[in-house]
């Protein structure tokens, strides 16, 4: 089986940190935003989010915003953000039975890689990708097709797991099998995600039963 995992809110409990950082930047710049801001920006990657923030009215360049995002977020990813419940144990079982494990996330490698290495699971993945590696975002169906090509499997043979409703919807449109993942940050979208996804799990241990 070929798995393609999201990172934030799927493998690690980082969404509180992510939400805090992004809202802090908007608040510091006096920009108003809706309650669905995190749902909107999560699939965009940091560059896509920077572009979106500028559209919202943040008076900074893309480069300045990217530097701020890294500065505010790096400590949490490097030292404190934990894996979500049962993630490490389940990934170990999947790896031992010969499944292909891969990551595709909006987070940059400066946050992604140190976190996975600290948790001791970086080397379990065949590919660890940031959206930056593809030059697009998870809101673009082509990123899923490209990932499947790089993994050497048909797009329909990949099970994509993400806690973000928009990413799940786009991956499904691209032809992947999709499993929604519960996270507190997306709790209000559970029913919508269930209606979109082929599978839905509240805890990673459920993945072994699919």
ChimeraX attribute file (.defattr): number of C-alpha atoms within 10 A of each C-alpha:
attribute: neighborCount
match mode: 1-to-1
recipient: residues
	/A:1	11
	/A:2	20
	/A:3	19
	/A:4	27
	/A:5	22
	/A:6	27
	/A:7	25
	/A:8	26
	/A:9	23
	/A:10	25
	/A:11	24
	/A:12	21
	/A:13	21
	/A:14	23
	/A:15	20
	/A:16	13
	/A:17	17
	/A:18	21
	/A:19	16
	/A:20	14
	/A:21	18
	/A:22	23
	/A:23	16
	/A:24	14
	/A:25	17
	/A:26	16
	/A:27	13
	/A:28	9
	/A:29	14
	/A:30	12
	/A:31	15
	/A:32	11
	/A:33	13
	/A:34	7
	/A:35	7
	/A:36	9
	/A:37	12
	/A:38	19
	/A:39	18
	/A:40	17
	/A:41	20
	/A:42	28
	/A:43	26
	/A:44	23
	/A:45	21
	/A:46	24
	/A:47	22
	/A:48	22
	/A:49	22
	/A:50	23
	/A:51	17
	/A:52	16
	/A:53	23
	/A:54	16
	/A:55	10
	/A:56	13
	/A:57	13
	/A:58	21
	/A:59	14
	/A:60	14
	/A:61	13
	/A:62	19
	/A:63	11
	/A:64	11
	/A:65	22
	/A:66	18
	/A:67	12
	/A:68	14
	/A:69	20
	/A:70	16
	/A:71	11
	/A:72	16
	/A:73	18
	/A:74	17
	/A:75	14
	/A:76	15
	/A:77	22
	/A:78	18
	/A:79	12
	/A:80	14
	/A:81	20
	/A:82	16
	/A:83	20
	/A:84	17
	/A:85	16
	/A:86	13
	/A:87	16
	/A:88	17
	/A:89	11
	/A:90	16
	/A:91	21
	/A:92	12
	/A:93	12
	/A:94	19
	/A:95	13
	/A:96	10
	/A:97	10
	/A:98	10
	/A:99	15
	/A:100	17
	/A:101	20
	/A:102	20
	/A:103	21
	/A:104	25
	/A:105	26
	/A:106	26
	/A:107	24
	/A:108	18
	/A:109	16
	/A:110	14
	/A:111	17
	/A:112	22
	/A:113	19
	/A:114	16
	/A:115	24
	/A:116	23
	/A:117	12
	/A:118	15
	/A:119	17
	/A:120	11
	/A:121	15
	/A:122	18
	/A:123	11
	/A:124	17
	/A:125	19
	/A:126	13
	/A:127	17
	/A:128	21
	/A:129	24
	/A:130	25
	/A:131	22
	/A:132	18
	/A:133	15
	/A:134	15
	/A:135	10
	/A:136	18
	/A:137	25
	/A:138	25
	/A:139	21
	/A:140	16
	/A:141	19
	/A:142	17
	/A:143	21
	/A:144	27
	/A:145	19
	/A:146	13
	/A:147	21
	/A:148	19
	/A:149	12
	/A:150	10
	/A:151	18
	/A:152	10
	/A:153	13
	/A:154	14
	/A:155	22
	/A:156	15
	/A:157	14
	/A:158	22
	/A:159	19
	/A:160	26
	/A:161	28
	/A:162	30
	/A:163	31
	/A:164	26
	/A:165	22
	/A:166	19
	/A:167	27
	/A:168	28
	/A:169	21
	/A:170	21
	/A:171	27
	/A:172	22
	/A:173	16
	/A:174	17
	/A:175	16
	/A:176	24
	/A:177	21
	/A:178	27
	/A:179	24
	/A:180	26
	/A:181	28
	/A:182	21
	/A:183	24
	/A:184	13
	/A:185	17
	/A:186	18
	/A:187	12
	/A:188	10
	/A:189	16
	/A:190	21
	/A:191	10
	/A:192	11
	/A:193	26
	/A:194	16
	/A:195	12
	/A:196	20
	/A:197	21
	/A:198	15
	/A:199	17
	/A:200	23
	/A:201	18
	/A:202	14
	/A:203	15
	/A:204	20
	/A:205	15
	/A:206	12
	/A:207	18
	/A:208	10
	/A:209	6
	/A:210	9
